[in-house]
Amino acid sequence: MKRVFASAAWFAVVGCLAAGSAFAQTPGTSSAPPATAPGSVQTGPAAYPQPPGTPPPGTHYEWIFSYDRHGNYLGHWEAVRDR
């Protein structure tokens, strides 16, 4: 009987922690990339519409969409070799 109560208490604590972390996130602070109009293609971020300077010879800049292990958006320009 003690195992049943201990298990129920453990699940209750875990459930409260999960619900608390879900409610703790404030709206409007999403790490997702900025939304675009339907059907449009986003070539770069609004703050940095142009790649930085001239790419090295034999390369071109591409906008790389990426996320870190915490889910934060880390889009950036990257020099990629021409094919």
C-alpha positions in Angstrom: 0.0 0.0 0.0 2.9 2.3 0.8 4.2 1.7 -2.8 0.9 2.8 -4.3 0.9 6.1 -2.3 4.6 6.7 -3.0 4.1 6.2 -6.7 1.0 8.4 -6.8 2.9 11.1 -4.9 5.8 10.9 -7.3 3.6 11.2 -10.4 1.8 14.1 -8.8 5.1 15.9 -8.1 6.4 15.3 -11.7 3.0 16.4 -13.2 3.1 19.6 -11.1 6.6 20.4 -12.2 5.8 19.8 -15.9 2.7 21.9 -15.7 4.6 24.6 -13.8 7.3 24.8 -16.4 4.8 25.0 -19.2 3.0 27.9 -17.6 6.3 29.6 -16.6 7.2 30.4 -20.3 6.0 33.9 -21.1 4.2 34.4 -24.4 6.0 36.3 -27.1 9.5 35.0 -26.2 9.5 32.2 -28.7 12.9 31.1 -30.1 11.3 30.1 -33.4 12.3 32.0 -36.6 10.2 35.0 -37.5 6.9 34.2 -39.4 6.6 35.1 -43.0 3.6 35.6 -45.2 2.0 32.4 -46.6 3.8 31.3 -49.8 6.8 33.6 -49.3 10.4 32.4 -48.9 12.5 34.0 -46.2 16.0 34.6 -47.5 17.4 36.1 -44.4 16.5 37.7 -41.1 14.8 41.1 -41.1 17.7 42.7 -39.1 20.4 41.4 -41.4 19.0 41.3 -45.0 22.4 41.3 -46.7 25.3 38.9 -46.1 28.4 40.3 -44.4 30.8 41.7 -47.1 32.1 39.8 -50.0 32.5 36.0 -49.7 36.0 34.5 -50.2 36.9 33.4 -53.7 35.1 30.2 -54.8 32.4 30.5 -52.1 29.0 32.2 -51.7 26.9 33.0 -48.6 23.9 31.0 -47.6 21.5 31.7 -44.7 21.7 28.7 -42.4 18.6 27.9 -40.2 19.7 26.2 -37.0 18.8 25.7 -33.4 21.1 25.1 -30.4 20.5 22.3 -27.9 18.2 24.5 -25.8 15.9 25.3 -28.8 17.1 28.8 -29.3 17.1 30.0 -32.9 20.6 30.6 -34.2 20.2 31.5 -37.9 23.4 32.9 -39.5 25.2 33.6 -42.8 27.7 30.9 -43.7 30.2 30.9 -46.6 29.6 27.7 -48.7 31.9 26.4 -51.5 30.6 26.8 -55.1 29.9 23.5 -56.8 
